[in-house]
Amino acid sequence: DQTAYPIFTIKRNQAVTCAAFRLTANFAASGASALTFQLGDGSVTDRVISAQSILGGASPVAAWAENAGKTPYIYTADDTLDAIFDITDAALSGLTAGNLIVYLRVATLSDK
């Protein structure tokens, strides 16, 4: 079951130059066999951060960043950056623990 949550409005002529997330507490959900987090937009679900496991067995990380071939990406129209969670064998509403923080560096480019 995949659910997207808009977390940031990005404007035309802006670019995500760097992205990272910090998993400060593992997520837990009764019966869940997998839970991933990725960061994308309205066109490409993993444009910024590809899917990473964040369920109980995953080790909390001080910081995790991905840039390889995904950033910078210059937006030619307004869009949203979406935190996308994909859970297997349970519902997101059944989450009982977990915390992550998303970090973005966004540059605004000139029209000139």
C-alpha positions in Angstrom: 0.0 0.0 0.0 1.7 3.2 -1.2 0.8 6.6 0.1 2.3 10.0 -0.9 2.3 13.1 1.4 3.2 16.4 -0.2 5.9 18.0 2.1 7.3 20.9 0.0 6.0 23.1 -2.8 8.7 23.6 -5.4 8.4 26.4 -7.9 9.3 26.7 -11.6 13.0 27.5 -12.0 13.9 25.9 -8.7 16.3 23.0 -8.4 16.8 20.4 -5.7 20.6 20.4 -5.4 20.9 18.0 -2.4 18.6 15.8 -0.3 19.0 13.7 2.7 17.0 12.1 5.5 17.7 11.2 9.0 16.0 8.1 10.5 15.9 9.0 14.2 13.6 6.1 15.3 12.7 2.9 13.5 9.1 2.6 12.3 7.0 -0.2 13.7 3.6 -1.6 12.6 1.9 -4.8 13.7 2.1 -7.4 10.9 4.1 -5.2 8.5 6.8 -7.1 6.6 8.3 -4.1 4.8 8.1 -0.3 4.9 10.1 2.0 2.6 10.5 5.7 2.3 11.3 7.6 -0.9 11.1 11.2 -2.0 9.7 12.1 -5.4 7.4 14.5 -7.2 4.2 14.4 -9.3 6.1 12.7 -12.3 8.8 10.5 -10.8 8.2 8.9 -7.4 11.9 8.5 -6.6 13.3 11.5 -8.4 15.1 12.8 -5.2 15.6 9.8 -2.9 15.1 6.2 -4.0 13.3 3.7 -1.8 15.0 2.9 1.5 13.9 0.5 4.2 12.8 2.2 7.4 11.0 -0.7 9.2 12.1 -2.0 12.7 15.0 -4.1 11.4 16.6 -1.1 9.7 19.4 0.5 11.6 18.7 4.2 12.4 21.2 6.4 10.5 22.7 9.7 11.5 22.2 10.9 8.0 21.6 9.3 4.6 21.9 11.2 1.4 21.6 10.3 -2.3 22.6 12.4 -5.1 23.9 9.9 -7.7 22.3 11.0 -11.0 19.1 12.3 -9.2 20.0 15.9 -8.3 20.1 18.6 -9.3 16.9 18.6 -11.2 15.5 21.9 -12.5 11.7 22.2 -12.4 10.1 23.8 -15.4 6.7 24.0 -13.7 5.5 24.2 -10.1 5.2 20.8 -8.4 5.3 19.2 -4.9 7.9 17.1 -3.4 6.2 14.0 -1.9 7.3 11.8 0.9 6.2 8.3 -0.3 5.7 5.5 2.1 5.1 1.9 0.8 4.0 -0.7 3.4 3.5 -4.4 2.9 1.1 -6.6 4.9 -0.3 -3.8 7.0 -1.7 -0.3 6.7 0.1 3.0 7.4 -2.6 3.8 9.9 -1.2 0.9 12.0 2.2 2.5 12.5 3.0 2.6 16.2 6.5 4.2 16.1 9.0 5.9 13.9 10.5 9.3 13.0 12.5 10.7 10.1 13.6 14.1 9.2 14.0 15.2 5.5 16.6 17.8 4.5 16.5 19.6 1.2 18.8 22.2 -0.4 16.9 24.1 -3.1 18.3 26.7 -5.4 16.2 29.4 -7.2 17.5 30.1 -10.7 17.0 33.3 -12.6 14.7 33.6 -15.7 17.3 35.9 -17.3 
